[in-house]
Amino acid sequence: MLQDCCTLAEADGLRDTLCALAAYPEPVILDAAAVQRVDTAALQLLAAFVRDRRLAGRTVRWQTPSPALEAAARLLGMDSMLQLDGAAR
């Protein structure tokens, strides 16, 4: 689902995609295998999405988060917020 480049330039598209999934009743699975570049803006959108889903009692699961995504999240201390620790590999 996530593109290879998740940066401020793509933030509007990412936000629209996440907003469309926000109220989805089933678990949302985010496939992040293709992510090669990610910046703080994209990580903040993803963190807000994960938080809002959790607060609504809904689940987000990560499928194959890329090393780039994991490294950026770890560097910014956001891996816990994004709930990457239980990601399927």
SULHU-V632571 format. One record per pair of residues at least 4 apart in sequence whose C-alpha atoms are under 8 Angstrom apart, sorted by the first residue. I is the first residue (numbers start at 1). GAP is how many residues later the second one is. If there is no record, write none. Layout:
BEGIN
i->{I | I}
gap->{GAP | GAP}
END
This chain:
BEGIN
i->{1 | 1 | 1 | 2 | 2 | 2 | 2 | 2 | 2 | 2 | 2 | 3 | 3 | 3 | 4 | 4 | 4 | 4 | 5 | 5 | 5 | 5 | 5 | 6 | 6 | 6 | 6 | 6 | 6 | 6 | 6 | 7 | 7 | 7 | 7 | 7 | 7 | 7 | 8 | 8 | 8 | 8 | 10 | 11 | 11 | 11 | 11 | 12 | 13 | 14 | 14 | 14 | 15 | 15 | 16 | 17 | 18 | 18 | 18 | 19 | 20 | 21 | 22 | 22 | 22 | 23 | 24 | 25 | 26 | 26 | 27 | 27 | 27 | 27 | 28 | 28 | 28 | 29 | 29 | 29 | 29 | 30 | 30 | 30 | 30 | 31 | 31 | 31 | 31 | 32 | 32 | 32 | 32 | 32 | 32 | 33 | 33 | 33 | 33 | 34 | 35 | 35 | 35 | 35 | 36 | 36 | 36 | 37 | 37 | 38 | 38 | 38 | 38 | 38 | 39 | 39 | 40 | 41 | 42 | 43 | 43 | 43 | 44 | 45 | 46 | 46 | 47 | 47 | 47 | 47 | 48 | 49 | 50 | 50 | 50 | 50 | 50 | 50 | 51 | 51 | 51 | 52 | 53 | 53 | 53 | 53 | 54 | 54 | 54 | 61 | 61 | 61 | 62 | 62 | 62 | 62 | 63 | 63 | 63 | 64 | 64 | 64 | 65 | 65 | 65 | 65 | 65 | 65 | 66 | 67 | 68 | 69 | 70 | 70 | 70 | 71 | 72 | 73 | 73 | 73 | 73 | 74 | 74 | 78 | 79 | 79 | 79 | 80 | 80 | 83}
gap->{29 | 30 | 31 | 4 | 12 | 28 | 29 | 30 | 31 | 32 | 33 | 29 | 31 | 32 | 30 | 31 | 32 | 33 | 5 | 30 | 31 | 32 | 33 | 4 | 5 | 8 | 29 | 31 | 32 | 33 | 36 | 4 | 30 | 31 | 32 | 33 | 34 | 35 | 4 | 31 | 33 | 34 | 4 | 4 | 30 | 31 | 34 | 4 | 4 | 4 | 28 | 31 | 4 | 30 | 4 | 4 | 4 | 28 | 31 | 4 | 4 | 7 | 27 | 30 | 31 | 30 | 4 | 33 | 32 | 33 | 31 | 32 | 33 | 34 | 31 | 32 | 33 | 31 | 32 | 33 | 34 | 30 | 31 | 32 | 33 | 31 | 32 | 33 | 34 | 30 | 31 | 32 | 33 | 34 | 37 | 30 | 31 | 32 | 33 | 32 | 30 | 31 | 33 | 34 | 30 | 32 | 33 | 31 | 32 | 4 | 5 | 30 | 31 | 34 | 4 | 33 | 4 | 4 | 4 | 4 | 30 | 35 | 4 | 4 | 4 | 36 | 4 | 31 | 34 | 35 | 4 | 4 | 4 | 9 | 10 | 31 | 32 | 33 | 4 | 30 | 31 | 4 | 4 | 5 | 6 | 7 | 4 | 5 | 6 | 25 | 26 | 27 | 22 | 24 | 25 | 26 | 24 | 25 | 26 | 23 | 24 | 25 | 4 | 5 | 19 | 22 | 23 | 24 | 4 | 4 | 4 | 4 | 4 | 9 | 14 | 4 | 4 | 4 | 5 | 6 | 9 | 4 | 5 | 4 | 4 | 5 | 6 | 4 | 5 | 4}
END
